[in-house]
Structures are given as structure tokens and as C-alpha cells.
Amino acid sequence: MLGIDPGSRVTGFAVVETHGGALYPVGFGVIRPAAGEMAARLAEIFAGVARVVAELRPEALAIESVFLARNAQSALKLGQARGAAICAAAQAGLPVFEYAPRAVKLAVVGSGRADKTQVQHMMRQILRIEEPLAADAADALAVAVCHSHTEQTRGYSSRRLAAAQDAAR
């Protein structure tokens, strides 16, 4: 699972795997496009995400949805960065899942209003990461963990429904 925390200046990425219900970090970091024209930064985000997909081979992309920003220009730039990341994943054939920032924080911290330091702390605890963790990489890990939890819940619910249907027959 590839988690992305999009940004036009810094885009966080993280790949996590699930084995027996436990989550393990495969790789994480940030893509920092060079300062300059927006089109060039978007191309770097696209290329960076494509490189991560090629190297770490995730099965899906989970990305934060756009939040309502106070500044329309910031929201537009964020949307463009999201688009570049989504296009790179879609070109590789990955399914794309979107999560609201509040839902991600609620899933990994227990509060939709958690701050970045709380998210960093929880990602280090949940994934047993000892080294310092950049805020954008921690946010990307949180998106991936949120999606993994969501998929596990869906799978559990589907298995319970199938078992109930079999018992009713």
C-alpha cells in the first residue's frame, strides 16, 4: 500500500505491507521538487511517485483528499500535486483510494484534530520506527495505515457476512 501526503513543495510517500494483521514499513520519505515553475514541480512529483511505484511495487495508492483551505491558491496547488501523484499511480495500474485528513488522523491517533507531532509519534509507535520521521513522511504513513485498517475491516465484515449467509442456508 502506497500512502501519499501531497504537496507542491513537499510530497510525502510511504509504502507499508500487512503480514498476519501486523503492519510493516517498506519505505518512506519525501519528494522535494526544485523551486521554480509549477509545471516543472508537478513533473517532479509525477516522476518521484512513478519511481517509488517501480521500486517498491505497492498494490494500491491511498491519498489524502483536498481539505477546504482558507487560501484558494493553496487549495489549487494541492489539487494539482494530488493529480500528479494520482496520474503516476494510475499509469502503473494501481487502484486509488482517497481519505479525508480528519479520517486519517482519527484512524491512527484516535482524534480527527490531532496535530502533526501526534501523527509522527503514533506512526513511530505503530510501525516500530526508531529513526526521526519527517512530518510529511509520517502523514503518508498515516494514510497508508488508515487504508490498511479500512481494508482489514472490510475483509472482516465480508467474511462475517458470508459466514452468516452460509449458516442461514
Secondary structure, DSSP 8 states (H G I E B T S, - for coil): -EEEE--SS-EEEEEEEEETTEEEEEEEEEE---SS-HHHHHHHHHHHHHHHHHHH--S-EEEE-----SSHHHHHHHHHHHHHHHHHHHHTT--EEEE-HHHHHHHHTS-TT--HHHHHHHHHHHTT--S---HHHHHHHHHHHHHHHHHHHHHHHHHHHHHHHHHH-
